[in-house]
Amino acid sequence: MDCDDCLERLYQYLDKELTEGDVTVVKQHLDDCVGCSDHFVFEARFIKKVHDACADDRAPFELRERIVLRLREG
């Protein structure tokens, strides 16, 4: 795996959407490549910050209800 392949799969890796075999290959590359590892750390921290910033926010019940109704209509 080269850096381009690793970075192409990075978000799937972070989201735990890869097969076990792909996880192993990406993890090995991240262990061996400082540049990709740094990119991984940055992206993982960014995702955590976004998640933490939005964790307590919740749309009002009425809005969620309208969204669900529209999704069912479409």
CHARMM-style PDB file with segment names, atoms N, HN, CA, C and O in Angstrom:
ATOM      1  N   MET     1       0.855  -1.172   0.000  1.00  0.00      PROA
ATOM      2  CA  MET     1       0.000   0.000   0.000  1.00  0.00      PROA
ATOM      3  C   MET     1       0.898   1.231   0.000  1.00  0.00      PROA
ATOM      4  O   MET     1       1.861   1.315   0.762  1.00  0.00      PROA
ATOM      5  N   ASP     2       0.564   2.193  -0.876  1.00  0.00      PROA
ATOM      6  HN  ASP     2      -0.219   2.125  -1.495  1.00  0.00      PROA
ATOM      7  CA  ASP     2       1.302   3.449  -0.863  1.00  0.00      PROA
ATOM      8  C   ASP     2       0.464   4.519  -0.162  1.00  0.00      PROA
ATOM      9  O   ASP     2      -0.668   4.265   0.251  1.00  0.00      PROA
ATOM     10  N   CYS     3       1.027   5.700  -0.037  1.00  0.00      PROA
ATOM     11  HN  CYS     3       1.946   5.907  -0.372  1.00  0.00      PROA
ATOM     12  CA  CYS     3       0.364   6.784   0.696  1.00  0.00      PROA
ATOM     13  C   CYS     3      -0.972   7.175   0.062  1.00  0.00      PROA
ATOM     14  O   CYS     3      -1.939   7.436   0.778  1.00  0.00      PROA
ATOM     15  N   ASP     4      -1.035   7.217  -1.253  1.00  0.00      PROA
ATOM     16  HN  ASP     4      -0.249   7.005  -1.835  1.00  0.00      PROA
ATOM     17  CA  ASP     4      -2.293   7.573  -1.920  1.00  0.00      PROA
ATOM     18  C   ASP     4      -3.399   6.574  -1.581  1.00  0.00      PROA
ATOM     19  O   ASP     4      -4.531   6.969  -1.303  1.00  0.00      PROA
ATOM     20  N   ASP     5      -3.074   5.285  -1.605  1.00  0.00      PROA
ATOM     21  HN  ASP     5      -2.154   4.963  -1.831  1.00  0.00      PROA
ATOM     22  CA  ASP     5      -4.060   4.258  -1.261  1.00  0.00      PROA
ATOM     23  C   ASP     5      -4.508   4.398   0.193  1.00  0.00      PROA
ATOM     24  O   ASP     5      -5.692   4.276   0.507  1.00  0.00      PROA
ATOM     25  N   CYS     6      -3.551   4.652   1.061  1.00  0.00      PROA
ATOM     26  HN  CYS     6      -2.589   4.751   0.806  1.00  0.00      PROA
ATOM     27  CA  CYS     6      -3.857   4.789   2.479  1.00  0.00      PROA
ATOM     28  C   CYS     6      -4.779   5.979   2.724  1.00  0.00      PROA
ATOM     29  O   CYS     6      -5.787   5.855   3.419  1.00  0.00      PROA
ATOM     30  N   LEU     7      -4.436   7.122   2.156  1.00  0.00      PROA
ATOM     31  HN  LEU     7      -3.617   7.222   1.590  1.00  0.00      PROA
ATOM     32  CA  LEU     7      -5.240   8.322   2.372  1.00  0.00      PROA
ATOM     33  C   LEU     7      -6.620   8.198   1.744  1.00  0.00      PROA
ATOM     34  O   LEU     7      -7.586   8.784   2.234  1.00  0.00      PROA
ATOM     35  N   GLU     8      -6.714   7.436   0.658  1.00  0.00      PROA
ATOM     36  HN  GLU     8      -5.930   6.960   0.260  1.00  0.00      PROA
ATOM     37  CA  GLU     8      -8.012   7.209   0.016  1.00  0.00      PROA
ATOM     38  C   GLU     8      -8.936   6.395   0.932  1.00  0.00      PROA
ATOM     39  O   GLU     8     -10.155   6.561   0.891  1.00  0.00      PROA
ATOM     40  N   ARG     9      -8.367   5.538   1.735  1.00  0.00      PROA
ATOM     41  HN  ARG     9      -7.377   5.403   1.768  1.00  0.00      PROA
ATOM     42  CA  ARG     9      -9.155   4.678   2.629  1.00  0.00      PROA
ATOM     43  C   ARG     9      -9.225   5.208   4.063  1.00  0.00      PROA
ATOM     44  O   ARG     9      -9.853   4.589   4.922  1.00  0.00      PROA
ATOM     45  N   LEU    10      -8.597   6.326   4.319  1.00  0.00      PROA
ATOM     46  HN  LEU    10      -8.087   6.828   3.621  1.00  0.00      PROA
ATOM     47  CA  LEU    10      -8.478   6.807   5.693  1.00  0.00      PROA
ATOM     48  C   LEU    10      -9.821   7.055   6.363  1.00  0.00      PROA
ATOM     49  O   LEU    10     -10.012   6.675   7.519  1.00  0.00      PROA
ATOM     50  N   TYR    11     -10.753   7.684   5.658  1.00  0.00      PROA
ATOM     51  HN  TYR    11     -10.598   7.992   4.719  1.00  0.00      PROA
ATOM     52  CA  TYR    11     -12.048   7.983   6.281  1.00  0.00      PROA
ATOM     53  C   TYR    11     -12.846   6.709   6.531  1.00  0.00      PROA
ATOM     54  O   TYR    11     -13.552   6.602   7.533  1.00  0.00      PROA
ATOM     55  N   GLN    12     -12.736   5.753   5.632  1.00  0.00      PROA
ATOM     56  HN  GLN    12     -12.162   5.840   4.817  1.00  0.00      PROA
ATOM     57  CA  GLN    12     -13.397   4.462   5.864  1.00  0.00      PROA
ATOM     58  C   GLN    12     -12.768   3.764   7.065  1.00  0.00      PROA
ATOM     59  O   GLN    12     -13.459   3.103   7.840  1.00  0.00      PROA
ATOM     60  N   TYR    13     -11.467   3.915   7.211  1.00  0.00      PROA
ATOM     61  HN  TYR    13     -10.906   4.452   6.581  1.00  0.00      PROA
ATOM     62  CA  TYR    13     -10.763   3.343   8.354  1.00  0.00      PROA
ATOM     63  C   TYR    13     -11.255   4.006   9.636  1.00  0.00      PROA
ATOM     64  O   TYR    13     -11.563   3.326  10.614  1.00  0.00      PROA
ATOM     65  N   LEU    14     -11.326   5.322   9.629  1.00  0.00      PROA
ATOM     66  HN  LEU    14     -11.076   5.875   8.835  1.00  0.00      PROA
ATOM     67  CA  LEU    14     -11.784   6.050  10.813  1.00  0.00      PROA
ATOM     68  C   LEU    14     -13.237   5.712  11.164  1.00  0.00      PROA
ATOM     69  O   LEU    14     -13.602   5.667  12.339  1.00  0.00      PROA
ATOM     70  N   ASP    15     -14.049   5.480  10.154  1.00  0.00      PROA
ATOM     71  HN  ASP    15     -13.752   5.517   9.200  1.00  0.00      PROA
ATOM     72  CA  ASP    15     -15.464   5.168  10.364  1.00  0.00      PROA
ATOM     73  C   ASP    15     -15.718   3.674  10.571  1.00  0.00      PROA
ATOM     74  O   ASP    15     -16.865   3.244  10.689  1.00  0.00      PROA
ATOM     75  N   LYS    16     -14.642   2.890  10.613  1.00  0.00      PROA
ATOM     76  HN  LYS    16     -13.710   3.239  10.517  1.00  0.00      PROA
ATOM     77  CA  LYS    16     -14.735   1.437  10.814  1.00  0.00      PROA
ATOM     78  C   LYS    16     -15.601   0.776   9.743  1.00  0.00      PROA
ATOM     79  O   LYS    16     -16.454  -0.060  10.040  1.00  0.00      PROA
ATOM     80  N   GLU    17     -15.366   1.167   8.499  1.00  0.00      PROA
ATOM     81  HN  GLU    17     -14.673   1.847   8.257  1.00  0.00      PROA
ATOM     82  CA  GLU    17     -16.127   0.639   7.368  1.00  0.00      PROA
ATOM     83  C   GLU    17     -15.312  -0.292   6.478  1.00  0.00      PROA
ATOM     84  O   GLU    17     -15.803  -0.731   5.438  1.00  0.00      PROA
ATOM     85  N   LEU    18     -14.088  -0.598   6.863  1.00  0.00      PROA
ATOM     86  HN  LEU    18     -13.689  -0.241   7.708  1.00  0.00      PROA
ATOM     87  CA  LEU    18     -13.231  -1.459   6.049  1.00  0.00      PROA
ATOM     88  C   LEU    18     -13.338  -2.914   6.492  1.00  0.00      PROA
ATOM     89  O   LEU    18     -13.715  -3.211   7.625  1.00  0.00      PROA
ATOM     90  N   THR    19     -13.002  -3.799   5.582  1.00  0.00      PROA
ATOM     91  HN  THR    19     -12.695  -3.557   4.661  1.00  0.00      PROA
ATOM     92  CA  THR    19     -12.920  -5.210   5.942  1.00  0.00      PROA
ATOM     93  C   THR    19     -11.738  -5.408   6.884  1.00  0.00      PROA
ATOM     94  O   THR    19     -10.857  -4.555   6.989  1.00  0.00      PROA
ATOM     95  N   GLU    20     -11.737  -6.526   7.550  1.00  0.00      PROA
ATOM     96  HN  GLU    20     -12.453  -7.219   7.464  1.00  0.00      PROA
ATOM     97  CA  GLU    20     -10.654  -6.820   8.491  1.00  0.00      PROA
ATOM     98  C   GLU    20      -9.292  -6.810   7.792  1.00  0.00      PROA
ATOM     99  O   GLU    20      -8.303  -6.321   8.339  1.00  0.00      PROA
ATOM    100  N   GLY    21      -9.260  -7.358   6.575  1.00  0.00      PROA
ATOM    101  HN  GLY    21     -10.063  -7.755   6.131  1.00  0.00      PROA
ATOM    102  CA  GLY    21      -8.007  -7.375   5.818  1.00  0.00      PROA
ATOM    103  C   GLY    21      -7.525  -5.980   5.466  1.00  0.00      PROA
ATOM    104  O   GLY    21      -6.338  -5.680   5.587  1.00  0.00      PROA
ATOM    105  N   ASP    22      -8.447  -5.123   5.028  1.00  0.00      PROA
ATOM    106  HN  ASP    22      -9.412  -5.368   4.930  1.00  0.00      PROA
ATOM    107  CA  ASP    22      -8.081  -3.747   4.696  1.00  0.00      PROA
ATOM    108  C   ASP    22      -7.638  -2.973   5.935  1.00  0.00      PROA
ATOM    109  O   ASP    22      -6.724  -2.152   5.864  1.00  0.00      PROA
ATOM    110  N   VAL    23      -8.285  -3.234   7.065  1.00  0.00      PROA
ATOM    111  HN  VAL    23      -9.028  -3.901   7.122  1.00  0.00      PROA
ATOM    112  CA  VAL    23      -7.889  -2.576   8.319  1.00  0.00      PROA
ATOM    113  C   VAL    23      -6.437  -2.916   8.636  1.00  0.00      PROA
ATOM    114  O   VAL    23      -5.652  -2.047   9.015  1.00  0.00      PROA
ATOM    115  N   THR    24      -6.097  -4.175   8.479  1.00  0.00      PROA
ATOM    116  HN  THR    24      -6.734  -4.881   8.171  1.00  0.00      PROA
ATOM    117  CA  THR    24      -4.729  -4.614   8.766  1.00  0.00      PROA
ATOM    118  C   THR    24      -3.722  -3.908   7.861  1.00  0.00      PROA
ATOM    119  O   THR    24      -2.674  -3.457   8.322  1.00  0.00      PROA
ATOM    120  N   VAL    25      -4.045  -3.814   6.579  1.00  0.00      PROA
ATOM    121  HN  VAL    25      -4.897  -4.180   6.204  1.00  0.00      PROA
ATOM    122  CA  VAL    25      -3.136  -3.191   5.617  1.00  0.00      PROA
ATOM    123  C   VAL    25      -2.980  -1.697   5.910  1.00  0.00      PROA
ATOM    124  O   VAL    25      -1.863  -1.179   5.909  1.00  0.00      PROA
ATOM    125  N   VAL    26      -4.090  -1.004   6.161  1.00  0.00      PROA
ATOM    126  HN  VAL    26      -4.997  -1.424   6.162  1.00  0.00      PROA
ATOM    127  CA  VAL    26      -4.024   0.433   6.454  1.00  0.00      PROA
ATOM    128  C   VAL    26      -3.265   0.664   7.757  1.00  0.00      PROA
ATOM    129  O   VAL    26      -2.407   1.543   7.829  1.00  0.00      PROA
ATOM    130  N   LYS    27      -3.581  -0.127   8.793  1.00  0.00      PROA
ATOM    131  HN  LYS    27      -4.278  -0.841   8.735  1.00  0.00      PROA
ATOM    132  CA  LYS    27      -2.902   0.038  10.073  1.00  0.00      PROA
ATOM    133  C   LYS    27      -1.397  -0.167   9.923  1.00  0.00      PROA
ATOM    134  O   LYS    27      -0.605   0.574  10.505  1.00  0.00      PROA
ATOM    135  N   GLN    28      -1.006  -1.164   9.150  1.00  0.00      PROA
ATOM    136  HN  GLN    28      -1.649  -1.766   8.677  1.00  0.00      PROA
ATOM    137  CA  GLN    28       0.419  -1.411   8.937  1.00  0.00      PROA
ATOM    138  C   GLN    28       1.083  -0.214   8.259  1.00  0.00      PROA
ATOM    139  O   GLN    28       2.187   0.187   8.629  1.00  0.00      PROA
ATOM    140  N   HSD    29       0.401   0.349   7.267  1.00  0.00      PROA
ATOM    141  HN  HSD    29      -0.495   0.023   6.967  1.00  0.00      PROA
ATOM    142  CA  HSD    29       0.960   1.512   6.587  1.00  0.00      PROA
ATOM    143  C   HSD    29       1.071   2.691   7.553  1.00  0.00      PROA
ATOM    144  O   HSD    29       2.081   3.395   7.560  1.00  0.00      PROA
ATOM    145  N   LEU    30       0.041   2.905   8.363  1.00  0.00      PROA
ATOM    146  HN  LEU    30      -0.779   2.333   8.358  1.00  0.00      PROA
ATOM    147  CA  LEU    30       0.071   4.008   9.333  1.00  0.00      PROA
ATOM    148  C   LEU    30       1.198   3.819  10.349  1.00  0.00      PROA
ATOM    149  O   LEU    30       1.820   4.792  10.775  1.00  0.00      PROA
ATOM    150  N   ASP    31       1.459   2.571  10.735  1.00  0.00      PROA
ATOM    151  HN  ASP    31       0.953   1.781  10.388  1.00  0.00      PROA
ATOM    152  CA  ASP    31       2.556   2.291  11.663  1.00  0.00      PROA
ATOM    153  C   ASP    31       3.914   2.579  11.044  1.00  0.00      PROA
ATOM    154  O   ASP    31       4.856   2.948  11.745  1.00  0.00      PROA
ATOM    155  N   ASP    32       4.016   2.409   9.725  1.00  0.00      PROA
ATOM    156  HN  ASP    32       3.251   2.109   9.155  1.00  0.00      PROA
ATOM    157  CA  ASP    32       5.299   2.548   9.031  1.00  0.00      PROA
ATOM    158  C   ASP    32       5.542   3.938   8.439  1.00  0.00      PROA
ATOM    159  O   ASP    32       6.688   4.292   8.159  1.00  0.00      PROA
ATOM    160  N   CYS    33       4.489   4.728   8.244  1.00  0.00      PROA
ATOM    161  HN  CYS    33       3.559   4.441   8.471  1.00  0.00      PROA
ATOM    162  CA  CYS    33       4.615   5.990   7.510  1.00  0.00      PROA
ATOM    163  C   CYS    33       4.258   7.174   8.415  1.00  0.00      PROA
ATOM    164  O   CYS    33       3.107   7.336   8.818  1.00  0.00      PROA
ATOM    165  N   VAL    34       5.243   7.979   8.720  1.00  0.00      PROA
ATOM    166  HN  VAL    34       6.179   7.848   8.392  1.00  0.00      PROA
ATOM    167  CA  VAL    34       5.031   9.116   9.613  1.00  0.00      PROA
ATOM    168  C   VAL    34       4.078  10.137   9.005  1.00  0.00      PROA
ATOM    169  O   VAL    34       3.236  10.687   9.715  1.00  0.00      PROA
ATOM    170  N   GLY    35       4.191  10.400   7.711  1.00  0.00      PROA
ATOM    171  HN  GLY    35       4.875   9.953   7.134  1.00  0.00      PROA
ATOM    172  CA  GLY    35       3.327  11.381   7.056  1.00  0.00      PROA
ATOM    173  C   GLY    35       1.859  10.988   7.121  1.00  0.00      PROA
ATOM    174  O   GLY    35       1.011  11.807   7.475  1.00  0.00      PROA
ATOM    175  N   CYS    36       1.556   9.748   6.784  1.00  0.00      PROA
ATOM    176  HN  CYS    36       2.245   9.082   6.496  1.00  0.00      PROA
ATOM    177  CA  CYS    36       0.166   9.280   6.832  1.00  0.00      PROA
ATOM    178  C   CYS    36      -0.321   9.182   8.272  1.00  0.00      PROA
ATOM    179  O   CYS    36      -1.481   9.472   8.564  1.00  0.00      PROA
ATOM    180  N   SER    37       0.557   8.779   9.154  1.00  0.00      PROA
ATOM    181  HN  SER    37       1.500   8.544   8.916  1.00  0.00      PROA
ATOM    182  CA  SER    37       0.196   8.689  10.564  1.00  0.00      PROA
ATOM    183  C   SER    37      -0.167  10.067  11.113  1.00  0.00      PROA
ATOM    184  O   SER    37      -1.139  10.202  11.857  1.00  0.00      PROA
ATOM    185  N   ASP    38       0.604  11.081  10.753  1.00  0.00      PROA
ATOM    186  HN  ASP    38       1.393  10.971  10.149  1.00  0.00      PROA
ATOM    187  CA  ASP    38       0.299  12.446  11.182  1.00  0.00      PROA
ATOM    188  C   ASP    38      -1.053  12.894  10.632  1.00  0.00      PROA
ATOM    189  O   ASP    38      -1.833  13.537  11.333  1.00  0.00      PROA
ATOM    190  N   HSD    39      -1.321  12.553   9.382  1.00  0.00      PROA
ATOM    191  HN  HSD    39      -0.687  12.031   8.813  1.00  0.00      PROA
ATOM    192  CA  HSD    39      -2.598  12.892   8.758  1.00  0.00      PROA
ATOM    193  C   HSD    39      -3.746  12.184   9.490  1.00  0.00      PROA
ATOM    194  O   HSD    39      -4.788  12.786   9.748  1.00  0.00      PROA
ATOM    195  N   PHE    40      -3.546  10.913   9.818  1.00  0.00      PROA
ATOM    196  HN  PHE    40      -2.700  10.424   9.608  1.00  0.00      PROA
ATOM    197  CA  PHE    40      -4.540  10.149  10.566  1.00  0.00      PROA
ATOM    198  C   PHE    40      -4.828  10.802  11.917  1.00  0.00      PROA
ATOM    199  O   PHE    40      -5.989  10.972  12.288  1.00  0.00      PROA
ATOM    200  N   VAL    41      -3.790  11.163  12.644  1.00  0.00      PROA
ATOM    201  HN  VAL    41      -2.847  11.024  12.343  1.00  0.00      PROA
ATOM    202  CA  VAL    41      -3.971  11.777  13.967  1.00  0.00      PROA
ATOM    203  C   VAL    41      -4.752  13.078  13.845  1.00  0.00      PROA
ATOM    204  O   VAL    41      -5.654  13.337  14.643  1.00  0.00      PROA
ATOM    205  N   PHE    42      -4.415  13.899  12.854  1.00  0.00      PROA
ATOM    206  HN  PHE    42      -3.683  13.689  12.206  1.00  0.00      PROA
ATOM    207  CA  PHE    42      -5.130  15.158  12.642  1.00  0.00      PROA
ATOM    208  C   PHE    42      -6.611  14.899  12.370  1.00  0.00      PROA
ATOM    209  O   PHE    42      -7.477  15.511  12.996  1.00  0.00      PROA
ATOM    210  N   GLU    43      -6.899  13.996  11.437  1.00  0.00      PROA
ATOM    211  HN  GLU    43      -6.196  13.500  10.928  1.00  0.00      PROA
ATOM    212  CA  GLU    43      -8.286  13.715  11.065  1.00  0.00      PROA
ATOM    213  C   GLU    43      -9.068  13.109  12.229  1.00  0.00      PROA
ATOM    214  O   GLU    43     -10.229  13.460  12.442  1.00  0.00      PROA
ATOM    215  N   ALA    44      -8.447  12.209  12.979  1.00  0.00      PROA
ATOM    216  HN  ALA    44      -7.504  11.924  12.806  1.00  0.00      PROA
ATOM    217  CA  ALA    44      -9.116  11.595  14.128  1.00  0.00      PROA
ATOM    218  C   ALA    44      -9.451  12.644  15.181  1.00  0.00      PROA
ATOM    219  O   ALA    44     -10.540  12.621  15.755  1.00  0.00      PROA
ATOM    220  N   ARG    45      -8.524  13.561  15.438  1.00  0.00      PROA
ATOM    221  HN  ARG    45      -7.639  13.579  14.972  1.00  0.00      PROA
ATOM    222  CA  ARG    45      -8.780  14.640  16.409  1.00  0.00      PROA
ATOM    223  C   ARG    45      -9.874  15.578  15.909  1.00  0.00      PROA
ATOM    224  O   ARG    45     -10.727  16.014  16.682  1.00  0.00      PROA
ATOM    225  N   PHE    46      -9.848  15.887  14.615  1.00  0.00      PROA
ATOM    226  HN  PHE    46      -9.155  15.534  13.987  1.00  0.00      PROA
ATOM    227  CA  PHE    46     -10.862  16.767  14.039  1.00  0.00      PROA
ATOM    228  C   PHE    46     -12.256  16.147  14.176  1.00  0.00      PROA
ATOM    229  O   PHE    46     -13.202  16.814  14.594  1.00  0.00      PROA
ATOM    230  N   ILE    47     -12.369  14.884  13.826  1.00  0.00      PROA
ATOM    231  HN  ILE    47     -11.600  14.342  13.487  1.00  0.00      PROA
ATOM    232  CA  ILE    47     -13.662  14.193  13.932  1.00  0.00      PROA
ATOM    233  C   ILE    47     -14.138  14.177  15.383  1.00  0.00      PROA
ATOM    234  O   ILE    47     -15.323  14.382  15.646  1.00  0.00      PROA
ATOM    235  N   LYS    48     -13.238  13.939  16.314  1.00  0.00      PROA
ATOM    236  HN  LYS    48     -12.275  13.773  16.101  1.00  0.00      PROA
ATOM    237  CA  LYS    48     -13.612  13.929  17.736  1.00  0.00      PROA
ATOM    238  C   LYS    48     -14.091  15.302  18.184  1.00  0.00      PROA
ATOM    239  O   LYS    48     -15.080  15.405  18.911  1.00  0.00      PROA
ATOM    240  N   LYS    49     -13.405  16.352  17.762  1.00  0.00      PROA
ATOM    241  HN  LYS    49     -12.602  16.269  17.172  1.00  0.00      PROA
ATOM    242  CA  LYS    49     -13.815  17.725  18.127  1.00  0.00      PROA
ATOM    243  C   LYS    49     -15.204  18.028  17.587  1.00  0.00      PROA
ATOM    244  O   LYS    49     -16.039  18.578  18.305  1.00  0.00      PROA
ATOM    245  N   VAL    50     -15.459  17.679  16.340  1.00  0.00      PROA
ATOM    246  HN  VAL    50     -14.781  17.232  15.758  1.00  0.00      PROA
ATOM    247  CA  VAL    50     -16.778  17.914  15.751  1.00  0.00      PROA
ATOM    248  C   VAL    50     -17.836  17.125  16.511  1.00  0.00      PROA
ATOM    249  O   VAL    50     -18.899  17.654  16.836  1.00  0.00      PROA
ATOM    250  N   HSD    51     -17.545  15.879  16.788  1.00  0.00      PROA
ATOM    251  HN  HSD    51     -16.682  15.450  16.524  1.00  0.00      PROA
ATOM    252  CA  HSD    51     -18.492  15.038  17.528  1.00  0.00      PROA
ATOM    253  C   HSD    51     -18.767  15.625  18.910  1.00  0.00      PROA
ATOM    254  O   HSD    51     -19.922  15.722  19.324  1.00  0.00      PROA
ATOM    255  N   ASP    52     -17.715  16.015  19.621  1.00  0.00      PROA
ATOM    256  HN  ASP    52     -16.776  15.935  19.284  1.00  0.00      PROA
ATOM    257  CA  ASP    52     -17.877  16.575  20.962  1.00  0.00      PROA
ATOM    258  C   ASP    52     -18.662  17.885  20.938  1.00  0.00      PROA
ATOM    259  O   ASP    52     -19.458  18.156  21.837  1.00  0.00      PROA
ATOM    260  N   ALA    53     -18.433  18.689  19.909  1.00  0.00      PROA
ATOM    261  HN  ALA    53     -17.786  18.468  19.179  1.00  0.00      PROA
ATOM    262  CA  ALA    53     -19.117  19.980  19.814  1.00  0.00      PROA
ATOM    263  C   ALA    53     -20.600  19.808  19.518  1.00  0.00      PROA
ATOM    264  O   ALA    53     -21.406  20.669  19.871  1.00  0.00      PROA
ATOM    265  N   CYS    54     -20.965  18.717  18.883  1.00  0.00      PROA
ATOM    266  HN  CYS    54     -20.310  18.017  18.596  1.00  0.00      PROA
ATOM    267  CA  CYS    54     -22.357  18.506  18.481  1.00  0.00      PROA
ATOM    268  C   CYS    54     -23.089  17.492  19.344  1.00  0.00      PROA
ATOM    269  O   CYS    54     -24.284  17.268  19.151  1.00  0.00      PROA
ATOM    270  N   ALA    55     -22.409  16.886  20.275  1.00  0.00      PROA
ATOM    271  HN  ALA    55     -21.439  17.067  20.432  1.00  0.00      PROA
ATOM    272  CA  ALA    55     -22.986  15.776  21.026  1.00  0.00      PROA
ATOM    273  C   ALA    55     -24.221  16.185  21.824  1.00  0.00      PROA
ATOM    274  O   ALA    55     -25.157  15.397  21.959  1.00  0.00      PROA
ATOM    275  N   ASP    56     -24.234  17.384  22.343  1.00  0.00      PROA
ATOM    276  HN  ASP    56     -23.474  18.024  22.233  1.00  0.00      PROA
ATOM    277  CA  ASP    56     -25.357  17.806  23.187  1.00  0.00      PROA
ATOM    278  C   ASP    56     -26.457  18.492  22.410  1.00  0.00      PROA
ATOM    279  O   ASP    56     -27.550  18.704  22.936  1.00  0.00      PROA
ATOM    280  N   ASP    57     -26.187  18.843  21.165  1.00  0.00      PROA
ATOM    281  HN  ASP    57     -25.299  18.672  20.738  1.00  0.00      PROA
ATOM    282  CA  ASP    57     -27.201  19.520  20.366  1.00  0.00      PROA
ATOM    283  C   ASP    57     -28.190  18.497  19.818  1.00  0.00      PROA
ATOM    284  O   ASP    57     -27.811  17.440  19.314  1.00  0.00      PROA
ATOM    285  N   ARG    58     -29.442  18.840  19.931  1.00  0.00      PROA
ATOM    286  HN  ARG    58     -29.750  19.698  20.340  1.00  0.00      PROA
ATOM    287  CA  ARG    58     -30.472  17.964  19.405  1.00  0.00      PROA
ATOM    288  C   ARG    58     -31.568  18.829  18.815  1.00  0.00      PROA
ATOM    289  O   ARG    58     -32.005  19.805  19.424  1.00  0.00      PROA
ATOM    290  N   ALA    59     -31.999  18.462  17.640  1.00  0.00      PROA
ATOM    291  HN  ALA    59     -31.645  17.669  17.146  1.00  0.00      PROA
ATOM    292  CA  ALA    59     -33.059  19.223  16.981  1.00  0.00      PROA
ATOM    293  C   ALA    59     -34.348  19.110  17.805  1.00  0.00      PROA
ATOM    294  O   ALA    59     -34.597  18.088  18.446  1.00  0.00      PROA
ATOM    295  N   PRO    60     -35.154  20.159  17.781  1.00  0.00      PROA
ATOM    296  CA  PRO    60     -36.430  20.102  18.496  1.00  0.00      PROA
ATOM    297  C   PRO    60     -37.294  18.954  17.966  1.00  0.00      PROA
ATOM    298  O   PRO    60     -37.193  18.574  16.800  1.00  0.00      PROA
ATOM    299  N   PHE    61     -38.133  18.415  18.830  1.00  0.00      PROA
ATOM    300  HN  PHE    61     -38.215  18.724  19.778  1.00  0.00      PROA
ATOM    301  CA  PHE    61     -38.968  17.266  18.494  1.00  0.00      PROA
ATOM    302  C   PHE    61     -39.807  17.522  17.249  1.00  0.00      PROA
ATOM    303  O   PHE    61     -39.919  16.653  16.385  1.00  0.00      PROA
ATOM    304  N   GLU    62     -40.394  18.704  17.154  1.00  0.00      PROA
ATOM    305  HN  GLU    62     -40.303  19.411  17.857  1.00  0.00      PROA
ATOM    306  CA  GLU    62     -41.257  19.019  16.014  1.00  0.00      PROA
ATOM    307  C   GLU    62     -40.484  18.972  14.699  1.00  0.00      PROA
ATOM    308  O   GLU    62     -40.997  18.477  13.695  1.00  0.00      PROA
ATOM    309  N   LEU    63     -39.276  19.475  14.700  1.00  0.00      PROA
ATOM    310  HN  LEU    63     -38.859  19.877  15.515  1.00  0.00      PROA
ATOM    311  CA  LEU    63     -38.446  19.451  13.494  1.00  0.00      PROA
ATOM    312  C   LEU    63     -38.100  18.014  13.120  1.00  0.00      PROA
ATOM    313  O   LEU    63     -38.202  17.640  11.951  1.00  0.00      PROA
ATOM    314  N   ARG    64     -37.698  17.214  14.082  1.00  0.00      PROA
ATOM    315  HN  ARG    64     -37.615  17.517  15.031  1.00  0.00      PROA
ATOM    316  CA  ARG    64     -37.375  15.815  13.806  1.00  0.00      PROA
ATOM    317  C   ARG    64     -38.591  15.080  13.252  1.00  0.00      PROA
ATOM    318  O   ARG    64     -38.470  14.266  12.336  1.00  0.00      PROA
ATOM    319  N   GLU    65     -39.752  15.370  13.807  1.00  0.00      PROA
ATOM    320  HN  GLU    65     -39.851  16.031  14.550  1.00  0.00      PROA
ATOM    321  CA  GLU    65     -40.985  14.740  13.342  1.00  0.00      PROA
ATOM    322  C   GLU    65     -41.288  15.121  11.882  1.00  0.00      PROA
ATOM    323  O   GLU    65     -41.658  14.261  11.082  1.00  0.00      PROA
ATOM    324  N   ARG    66     -41.131  16.404  11.537  1.00  0.00      PROA
ATOM    325  HN  ARG    66     -40.830  17.103  12.186  1.00  0.00      PROA
ATOM    326  CA  ARG    66     -41.372  16.855  10.157  1.00  0.00      PROA
ATOM    327  C   ARG    66     -40.388  16.202   9.188  1.00  0.00      PROA
ATOM    328  O   ARG    66     -40.763  15.823   8.078  1.00  0.00      PROA
ATOM    329  N   ILE    67     -39.150  16.075   9.602  1.00  0.00      PROA
ATOM    330  HN  ILE    67     -38.845  16.383  10.504  1.00  0.00      PROA
ATOM    331  CA  ILE    67     -38.135  15.454   8.743  1.00  0.00      PROA
ATOM    332  C   ILE    67     -38.487  13.995   8.481  1.00  0.00      PROA
ATOM    333  O   ILE    67     -38.405  13.528   7.345  1.00  0.00      PROA
ATOM    334  N   VAL    68     -38.872  13.287   9.513  1.00  0.00      PROA
ATOM    335  HN  VAL    68     -38.939  13.666  10.436  1.00  0.00      PROA
ATOM    336  CA  VAL    68     -39.237  11.877   9.356  1.00  0.00      PROA
ATOM    337  C   VAL    68     -40.435  11.745   8.417  1.00  0.00      PROA
ATOM    338  O   VAL    68     -40.463  10.862   7.560  1.00  0.00      PROA
ATOM    339  N   LEU    69     -41.409  12.611   8.579  1.00  0.00      PROA
ATOM    340  HN  LEU    69     -41.387  13.328   9.275  1.00  0.00      PROA
ATOM    341  CA  LEU    69     -42.596  12.568   7.702  1.00  0.00      PROA
ATOM    342  C   LEU    69     -42.221  12.810   6.249  1.00  0.00      PROA
ATOM    343  O   LEU    69     -42.709  12.116   5.357  1.00  0.00      PROA
ATOM    344  N   ARG    70     -41.364  13.782   6.007  1.00  0.00      PROA
ATOM    345  HN  ARG    70     -40.968  14.346   6.732  1.00  0.00      PROA
ATOM    346  CA  ARG    70     -40.922  14.066   4.626  1.00  0.00      PROA
ATOM    347  C   ARG    70     -40.127  12.925   4.034  1.00  0.00      PROA
ATOM    348  O   ARG    70     -40.263  12.616   2.851  1.00  0.00      PROA
ATOM    349  N   LEU    71     -39.298  12.295   4.847  1.00  0.00      PROA
ATOM    350  HN  LEU    71     -39.187  12.546   5.808  1.00  0.00      PROA
ATOM    351  CA  LEU    71     -38.523  11.149   4.359  1.00  0.00      PROA
ATOM    352  C   LEU    71     -39.440   9.994   3.980  1.00  0.00      PROA
ATOM    353  O   LEU    71     -39.195   9.295   2.997  1.00  0.00      PROA
ATOM    354  N   ARG    72     -40.482   9.800   4.752  1.00  0.00      PROA
ATOM    355  HN  ARG    72     -40.680  10.368   5.551  1.00  0.00      PROA
ATOM    356  CA  ARG    72     -41.435   8.730   4.448  1.00  0.00      PROA
ATOM    357  C   ARG    72     -42.228   9.017   3.185  1.00  0.00      PROA
ATOM    358  O   ARG    72     -42.598   8.100   2.452  1.00  0.00      PROA
ATOM    359  N   GLU    73     -42.489  10.299   2.935  1.00  0.00      PROA
ATOM    360  HN  GLU    73     -42.188  11.044   3.530  1.00  0.00      PROA
ATOM    361  CA  GLU    73     -43.237  10.695   1.730  1.00  0.00      PROA
ATOM    362  C   GLU    73     -42.426  10.475   0.469  1.00  0.00      PROA
ATOM    363  O   GLU    73     -42.971  10.095  -0.568  1.00  0.00      PROA
ATOM    364  N   GLY    74     -41.126  10.715   0.552  1.00  0.00      PROA
ATOM    365  HN  GLY    74     -40.683  11.024   1.394  1.00  0.00      PROA
ATOM    366  CA  GLY    74     -40.269  10.667  -0.625  1.00  0.00      PROA
ATOM    367  C   GLY    74     -39.867   9.312  -0.952  1.00  0.00      PROA
ATOM    368  OT1 GLY    74     -39.139   9.101  -1.922  1.00  0.00      PROA
TER     369      GLY     74
END
